[in-house]
Amino acid sequence: MNTIKQYWVAVLFVLFGFALAAAYYKSLPSLIPVHWNQLGEANNWMPKGISAFLLPLTSLCLSALLILLAPRASREPSHGSMYRIYPQVVAAFAALMAFSTFSLLNAALQAGARPTSHRFVAIGIFVIFMGNFLGKTTRNGIFGIRTPWTLASDEIWLRTHRVGGPLFVFAGCATVMGGLIGHGRLVMNASIISVAVVTVAYSYVLWRASQRSI
């Protein structure tokens, strides 16, 4: 019961995904587009009996897994920030999946619809949320910039995430803009990979500096 209370927002988004699939189901064509190429053209379809509920089921399974694997600090109120942040992380993921469900089903009803730009806008917003959370996390093995060097030291974890958080927010903003102008995939890959490389390298530099000071 305590788990449901803590993750009630995520549960609502998961249920909303199933509700969307049920509401759309009768109106859907027998085949639903589930993948689009870089030009935004559908190039793969699946029977609606499978694809209509595929994303809600995926959201249910992955959200449940995230909850089961929750860092210890997120289960204990005495641990402060992670207790408050981690349920929000799971809720943000479930919200992204619910939006993806809506986007997929809506595209299935509109011949020629290209939901890829909307998808990258949603992903960008999700990355912005994650970046905002990063600087508030404590060291754990599930969520955050997890390198051998950040996991080895609370100080390195904190300093890396204080730098990485704003960088991921920037990457999310860039992805949103890329989605709006029709180049979401390119901008997302370039910005997120660049930020990931910078933060990993930064954590290593901090670790090397700490070793020299010993």
N, C-alpha and C positions, 0 to 999 in steps of 0.2 A: 504493500500500500504506500509506503514512504517513497518507493521508487517511482510509482505512478504520479505522486504529487510533485516530485522533483522534476520529472520529465513530461509533465502534462501537455506542454506546448508541442513537443515533438510528437506525442501520441495524437494530438488533434490534427497535425499536418499529415501524418500517416493515414489516419481515418479519412481525411479530406481527399486524399489521392484515390482511395477506394470508392468514395462517394462520387467523385468525378467520373471514374471509369464506369460505374453502374448507371449514372445519369446519361452518359453519352452512348452506352452500348447499343441500344436498339437502332440508333441513327447512323451508326458507323457502317462503312462499306465492308465487304467480306475480307478485303485485304487492306492493311494499313501500312503506309510508309513509315519505316523506322530508322532510316539512315539517309543522309543527304551528302552529296559530294561538295567539293570546295566552291562550286558555282551555285550551291543551294538547290540542286536538282535531286529529287528522290531517286535512289538507286538500289533500294532494298525494301521488300515488303514482307509482312508476316500476317497470318490469319488473325482476325480480330479476337477470336476466342483466346488467343495466347497474348497478343501484343497489348490489348486494352488494359490488362491487369498486370503486365510485366513490370512496369515501373513501380506501381504501388507495392507489389510483392517484394521487389528489390529494396524499396525504401523500408519496408517492415523488417526484412531480414538484416539489413545493414544497420538500421537504427537499434535493433535489439542487440546486435553484436557490439556496437559502440557502447551501449549501456552496460552490457556484461563485462566489457573490458575497461570500464571506467577506472581512471587512476584512483588510487586509494584516497588521495587528497580530495577528490571530487565527491567522495561518499561521506566525508566527515566534516560537519560544520566548523569544527575547531581549526580546520586547515585553511580557512579564509577564502582567498580568491578563486582557487580551483573549484571549490564547492559551488560557487556562484557561476563560474564561467562555463564549465563543461556541459551542463544541461543546455545552455544557450548554444553551444557548438553543435550538439546533437539536434536541437530544434532548427538551427540554420540549415543543416544538411537535409532534414526532413522537408523543410520549406522549399529548398531547391528541387528536391525530387517531386514535390507536389506541383510546382510550377512546370517542371519538365513534363509531367503527366498531362497537365492542361494544354501545354504547347503541342504535344504529340497528338492528342485527341482532336484538338481544334484544327490542326493541319490535315488530319484525315478527313474532316468534313468539308474542307475547302480545296478543291482540285487545284494543283499548282502552287499551293501555299508553301512558303519557305520560312520555317520557324528558326533557322539557324541564327539570324541576327538577334532574335529575342533570347535564344538560349545563351549566347555569349554575354549579353547584357546581364542575364540572371547569374551566370557564373562569375562575372566581374563583381557584382554586388556581394556574392557569397565570399569571394576572396577579400573584399574590403572588410566584411565582418570578421573574417578569420585574422586579418592583419590587425584589426582593432583589439582582438582578444589576446594576441601573442604577447604583447608587452606586459600583460597582467597574469601570465601563467607562472606556476612554480614547476620545478624540474619533475618530469614524469616520462614514462616510456610510451605514451600513446599519442598525445597531442602536442605539437610544437615543432621547432627546428631541432630534430633529434640527430645529432652527430655524436661520434665517440667523445668529442671534446666538450660539447654542451652537457652531455649526460655525466661527465666526470666531475663537474664542478657547478655549484649553485651560482657562483659569481659569473662564470663564463656563460651559463644558461641565461642569467638575467641580462647581461650586457648584450649578448647576441640577439635576444628577443626584443630588447629596447631599440636596437637598430633595425632588426628585421621586420618588426611590426609596421612602422611607417612605410618601409619599402614595399611590403606586400599590399598595403593600402594603395600606394601609387600604382602597383601592377594591376590591382583590381579596377582602379579608375581608368587606366589605359585600356583594359579589356572591355569595359563598358563603352568607351569611345570607339574602340575598334568594331564592336558589334553594331553600333549605330551607323557607322559608315560602311559596313559590309566587309570588314577585314578582321573580324573577331578572332578567327583561328590563328592567323599569323601574329596578330598583336598579343594575344594571350600566350602563345608559345614563347615568343621572344621575351616578353616582359617577365613572366613567371620563371622561366628557366634562368634568365639573367639574375633575378633577385635571389633565386635559390643558390646559384653559384657564388654570388657575393656573400651571402650569409654563411654558407658552409666555409668559405675561405676565411671569413672574418673570425669565425669560431676557432679555426685552426691557428690563426695568428695570435689570438688571445691565449690559447693554450701554450703555444711556443713561448710567448712572453712570460707566462706563469712558470714554466719550467726553468727558464733562465734565472728567474728571481729566487729559486729555491737554493 
